[in-house]
Amino acid sequence: MITPPAHALLHWYDRHRRTLPWRCTGGETPDPYRVWLSEIMLQQTTVKAVGPYYLRFVEKFPTVQALAAAPRDDVLAAWAGLGYYSRARNLHACAQAVAALGGFPRTVEGLRALPGIGAYTAAAVAAIAFGVPVVPVDGNVERVTARLYNVQDPLPAARKTLAQLASGLNADAPARARPSDFAQALFDLGSSLCSPRQPACGLCPWQGGCAGHAQGTAATLPRKTPKAERPARHGVHFMVMDAASHVLLRKRPETGLLAAMTELPGTAWRTEPWAEAEALAQAPTAAQWARAGVVKHVFTHFTLYVVVYAARVERFANTDVAQGFLLPVAQAKTASLPSIMQKCMTAGYDFLHRA
């Protein structure tokens, strides 16, 4: 197979590179902390969504040492809303490991040994921050590669083949002379001209060597195996506020989905909906509970439907908060609440202020 010319892609990149908060401008040396942080944030999340979170995060934790020294709850609170919260826990653990080492390892193998860093992230940090001549393979690079070589096998089965083909994209001298720029050029090509739908092949610097374009199949690649229907789960959560505008919260277990995050008290999440009497039997305190609405939230492997009940009490008894804690409602909105709990709190709060 013919490797497309790296100089053509790099020339295009020099003229059309994206301006991103974590990306260096001319002549700067990449900061491995910021490269690593951005790559972790970008997993399962769009560039547009990550930008504001990234800027707030580096303002609060400007160095890997600052992140390592921070309480985990502060890190989870800063991450809240980005989803996939195991990333935040691994981020904190990784920062502590890096601080103990005195800095980031400069090899793919050394980076792979850190908590929460897989093959792609290790290659991305190695290439972008340290100039190691490797090709990080994310979804954009998979798509570019599938089209270049007209790979018809569907994902995820084709992933190993695509990774092998992509590893040779930097075979010529210009790519190996500029590993950081070449990796980012591939990302930018996939996110712009070689987009998932309606690729702009007429503007692509690699159009001449693209087998998918030549065969008229580029827009259909990579093919994907149809996903199974996402199952549903059901839960109930309780928003209760006292006369001083304190809301009752609790911590989730240290393991499992949304581990160690803050939540409103509630039931387990299960496949069958909860009957009202059954759910209210698990309410955290005696109150005049009213149904405030239903919140839908899509996780990777299931869709969750939460019935939110809301109530006011004059004050909380000590027994009410034995398994949780109280926060002023304004402060609770900035605590380490995952997106699903932010939705539930908003539903309950709005209901109580309409009632």
N, C-alpha and C positions, 0 to 999 in steps of 0.2 A: 504494500500500500504506500502511496505517495504522501509524505508529510507536507501539509500546506506551509507556505513560506512565512516564517515568523516575522520577517522584516515588514511585510505588508500589514500584518495585524498591529505591530508596534507603531508603525507610521500612522495608522488609523487612530490608535489609542492616544498618541501624542496630540492629536487634534481634537479628539472627541471624549476624552476621559471625563468621568463624572466627578463633580466636586462633592465630597462626602465628609462629614465632621471628623471621622477617624482617619482620613486619608491624608498623607503628606503632600505638600506642594513642592515646587521645584527646589532641589538641593537639600531638603531636610532628611535626617536619618529617621526611619520609622521607629516609633516607640513600641517595643514588643508588648507592653501592658495594654496599650490602646488597640493594637492589632488583635490580640487575644480576646479582649473584652468585646470588641465589635463582632468578632466571629462567633462568640458564644451567644451574643444577643440576636444575631441574625439567623440562628438555627430556628426553623419553623416560623419565622417572623419576617415581615417585609422591611425593606430599607426605609420606606416612608414611616412605618410605625416605630422603628427603632430610633431614628434620629433624635427626637426630644428626650427619650429615656436615656440615651447614651450621654447627651450633654449634661443632664441633671446628675447622672451617676458619676461622671468624672469630676464634676464640681464637688460632689460630696466625698468621693474617694479618688483623689487625683493620682495616686500611685498604688502600686501593688502592695506596698507596705502598709499604706493607710487602709486598704481593703482588708488585708490580713488581720489588722489590729482591731477592726470594727466588730461590735457584737453581731452575731448572726441575725438577730431580729431586725437590726438596722438595715442589713443587706436585703433581707426578705421584703422589708417595707419599701426600700428603694426600687426593688424589682417588681413589686405588685402591679399587676396589669399587663405584664409581658407574657405571662403564661408559662407553662412547662417549668414548674417551680423547682424541679430537681436540678435544673441548670443553675439556679441561684445558690442552692446548697453546695453543689459541686464547685461553683465559682469561688465561694468563700474558702472551701477546703483547698482548692488549687492555689489560691493566693497565699494561704498559710504555708503550703509546701514550697512555693517559689521563694517566699521571704526566708524560709529556713535554709534554702539552697544558696541564697544570696543573689538570685536572679534567675531568669528563664534559661533553661537549657537551649543550646543553639543547634541541636540536631533533631531530626524527626523522631528518632528513637527516644531521645531524652524527653521530648515533649509528650510523646505517647505514654510515658510512665506517670504523668501527672494526673490527678483526679479529674474526671470529666472531660478529658481530651481524647478524642478518637482519631482515626486515620485522617479524615478530612481536615480537622482543625489543626492537627500537628503539621500537616503539609502546608496549610495556609500560613500559619505563623512562621514556619521555617522559611518558606519562600519569600513572604512579604517583609518580615522583620529582619531576617538574617541572610537573605540572598542565597538560600539553598536551591539548587536547580531541580525542583520537583514540581509536578503539576497537581494542585489541589482539585479534587473532583467533587463539585457540588452539583445541584440540579441544573444550573446554567451550563456547566461544562459537559455534563451528560448529554444535554440536548444538542449542543454544538457538535459533539463527537458523533452522536447517532446520525445527525444529518450529513456531516462530512463523509462518513463511511457508509451511509445508507443502511444502517443496522435495522433489520426488520423484526428481530426478536423483541418481545414486549418486556417492559419493566414489570416487576423487579428482577425477573430471571436474567435479563441482559446486563445487569449492573456490573458483573465481574468482567464481561467482555468489553464494556464501555470503559471501565477503569484501565484495563490493559491498553486499549487503543489510545486513551487520553494521555497515558504516561509517556507516549512517544511524541506528543505534539511539540515538545520543547527540544527536539533532537538537533536542530541546526544551531549554528553559532550565535546568531542574534538573540535567540531566546535564552540561551545559557549565559549570555553576557548580561542580561537584564531579567533575572528570575522574578524579582518583585513586580516589575512592570508587566511582564508577560502573564503572570498569574492574574493580575488585576485586569489586564486587557481581555482575557478570556471571560472573566466575570461580566465585564461591561458589554462585550459582544453578545453574550447570552441574554443579558437583561434588556438589551435595546434592539439591535437589528435582528438577532436570532431569537426573537421572543416566542413564547409558546404558540400564539396564534398569529397568523398573517405575518410571517417573517419578511423583513425588507431585504430580500435577496439581491435586488438591483444595486443596493448600496454597500453590500458586504465585501470586505477586503479579501475574503476567501471564496468568493463565489466561483471563480474559475476552477478550483480544485474540489468543489463540493459535489459528491456523488448524489446526495439527496436532491440537490437543485437540478442536476443533470437528468435525473430520472423522474423529476416532477413529484417527488414524494416528501420533500422537506417539511411542508406544513403539517404532515401527518405523523411526524417523528418527534420524539420517541413514542412508540406504541406502548400502551399500558394495559395490563390485565384488568378487567373490570373489577371494581371493589365490591366486596360483600356489603349488604345493607347494614348500616350502623345500628346496633341494638339500642333500646331505650332503657333508662333507669329512672327511678322516681324517689324523691325525698321530700321532707318537710323541714323548714327552718323557721325559727321564732325571733322576731324583732320586738324587744320589750324595752321601754324607756321610762325612767322615773321622772319625778317633778323637776329634778335638777338637770334634766337632759343627759343623763348617763345611760349608756346602752350596755346590755349584758353580752359578753363575748367569751370565747374559750379557745384553747389551742387544740389543733388537730394532733393525732399521734405522730410520733417521730418517724414512723415508716409508713409507706403507702402513698396513695395519691394525695397531693397537696400537703405532704408531710410537714409538720411544724408550723403551718400557716395558721392565721387567725380566722375564726369563723363565728357565725351566729349559732347558738345551740340548735340542735335538730336531731332528726332521726338518721338511721343508716340509709344508704342509697341502694335500692333493690329493684328487681325487675317488675314487681307488681306495685300499682299505685297504693297509697296509704288511705284507708278510710279515715274520716275526720275524727271519730271517737278514738280510734287506735292511735292516731298521730297526737291528738291533744293529751293523751295519757302520758306522753313523753315531753310535754311542755316543761320548761325550766322553772316556772313559778305559777302559782294560782293567779289568774287574771281573767278579764273579759276579753278573750281572744276573738279576733275577727279575721276573716280571710282577706288578705291584702292583694292577692294576685298570684299568678304563676310565672315563674322565670324559666326560660329555656337557655341551656348552655351546651355547646358542642365541644366535647373532648375528642381526642384522637380516636378512641375505640368505642365510644358510646355517646349518645345524646342524653343529657340530664334534664328532667323536668322537676322543678322545685315549687311546691306550694308554700307561699310565705304567709304566716300568721303574724299579726301585729297587736300590741296591747300597750297601755300605759298603766303604771303603778305609782302610788305616792312615793314609796321608798322600797328598797330591796332589803329583805331579811338576810342575815348572815348565811343562813342555809342556802339561800338562792345562789350565792356567789361562791359556794364552797368548791365547785368544780370549774370555776371560770374567773372572770375579773370584769371590772367596770371601767369604762372610758367615757369621757364626754363625747357626744355624738360627733362633734366637729373633729376631734382628735381621732376618733375611730375611723373616719373616712380616709385618714392618711396612714393608718396602721397597715400591717402586712396582710391586707385583705386580698385574696385572689379575686379575679374578675367575677366569678360566679357569686361570691359573697358581697362584692360591691353592688351587683345587680339586686341581690336580695335585700340588702340594707336600704337601697334607694327605693325599692318597692314598698317596704314597710314604713320608711320615713315619710314618703309622699302620702301614703294612705293615712297615717296618723295626723298629718297636717291638713288633710282634706276633711277628716271626720269631725 
